[in-house]
Amino acid sequence: MIEGLSGTGADGAIAHHIAKLHNGAIHADNTGKGKGAIFSVKLLLLESVASY
């Protein structure tokens, strides 16, 4: 389940899965019944990339 919102349907399940795959977090805010939701996703940012 996504923090802050239950019953987000397929959109919420997909967003949650993507966030978990990337060691991230997701939060959803309900804008009112029948008006949808706002999803916020936090992902880690790499400071450096190994050069070849």
Backbone torsions as a table, in degrees:
resi	resn	phi	psi	omega
1	MET	NA	148.4	179.7
2	ILE	-86.1	135.9	178.4
3	GLU	-59.4	128.5	175.0
4	GLY	95.0	-12.1	-176.5
5	LEU	-157.2	129.9	173.0
6	SER	-108.6	158.6	177.7
7	GLY	70.8	40.2	-178.2
8	THR	-86.3	-2.5	176.0
9	GLY	71.9	-159.1	-175.8
10	ALA	-63.2	-39.9	179.4
11	ASP	-58.2	-45.7	179.9
12	GLY	-65.6	-39.6	179.9
13	ALA	-65.0	-42.0	179.4
14	ILE	-66.2	-47.6	179.8
15	ALA	-61.2	-41.6	178.7
16	HIS	-62.2	-44.4	-179.7
17	HIS	-62.8	-45.0	179.7
18	ILE	-62.6	-44.7	179.3
19	ALA	-60.5	-45.3	-179.9
20	LYS	-63.3	-39.6	179.4
21	LEU	-60.3	-29.0	-177.1
22	HIS	-106.5	21.9	-179.9
23	ASN	53.6	37.0	-179.4
24	GLY	-105.5	-170.9	179.7
25	ALA	-134.7	155.8	179.5
26	ILE	-136.6	145.0	177.4
27	HIS	-138.0	142.4	179.7
28	ALA	-126.4	142.0	175.6
29	ASP	-118.5	131.5	179.4
30	ASN	-86.1	127.6	-179.9
31	THR	-93.0	3.5	179.6
32	GLY	126.4	150.0	-177.4
33	LYS	-56.3	126.2	179.5
34	GLY	80.9	0.9	-177.5
35	LYS	-107.1	2.1	178.5
36	GLY	89.4	-166.5	-177.1
37	ALA	-143.6	159.4	175.3
38	ILE	-111.3	123.7	-179.6
39	PHE	-104.7	131.4	174.6
40	SER	-115.0	127.1	-178.5
41	VAL	-118.4	131.9	176.2
42	LYS	-113.6	126.8	178.4
43	LEU	-125.2	151.8	178.7
44	LEU	-72.0	145.2	178.1
45	LEU	-108.8	127.5	177.5
46	LEU	-75.3	134.6	178.7
47	GLU	-80.1	-33.5	179.9
48	SER	-146.9	158.2	178.0
49	VAL	-121.7	134.0	179.4
50	ALA	-62.3	134.4	178.6
51	SER	-88.7	158.0	-177.9
52	TYR	-88.1	NA	NA
